[in-house]
């Protein structure tokens, strides 16, 4: 399948822009595939239109408008980042009794390892290998620094990674042998439908990273009961 990613607006992050209370930070693979109208890859997202950011001066201003107005231009993106990321986390925290100062998309931050659209998520790995210094600084370290701002006690100083343990270990190998994992915690929920892998990096010692995935989750989190178990464990 031909990769058309360069013809579409890159999306390095969505959600919180630093001016609202932050409740969760999640690292994703990349925005989505390009087949059909998957999660709002619309005609107006083509570079002929989006290269001017629809009149906004910078990406931050554009995304902030999308988030605060329920995404007038990219409705599928608002739906994905709110329904499949922010709301899943917020609902789980609420079910286990964690108070939140905000539960809207502006209270969540999604960060993409690769900002480009690809037909399949595994196609980002050549990009990761070539650009790992920038990805470490602008995705991993950026996520860690933002997680310090999280106001709820469960996720403060924690970065969720919506990817499997093996995928993340493969990514960390690209960074180099100087990165050492510690505090490793690898568990499966009793149902077998949810897994989480928690670790810290010697280069960012005060932040915990938590991979969350499951055998049937595809690009979502595990079922609610399993997600609640994971959040309780954190």
Buried (B, 14 or more C-beta within 10 A) or exposed (E): EEEBBEEBBBBBBBBBBEEBBBBBBBBBBBBBBBEEEBBBBBEEBBEEBBEEBBEBEEBEBBBBBBBEEEBEBBBBBBBBBBEBBBBBBBEBBEBEEBEBEBBBBBBBBBBBBBBBBBBEBEBBBEBBEEBBEEBBEBBBBBBBEBBEBBBBEBBBBBBBBBBBBEBBEBBBEBBEEEBEBEEEEEEBBEEEBBBBBBBBBEBBEEBBBBBBBBEEBEBBBBBEBBBBBBBBEB
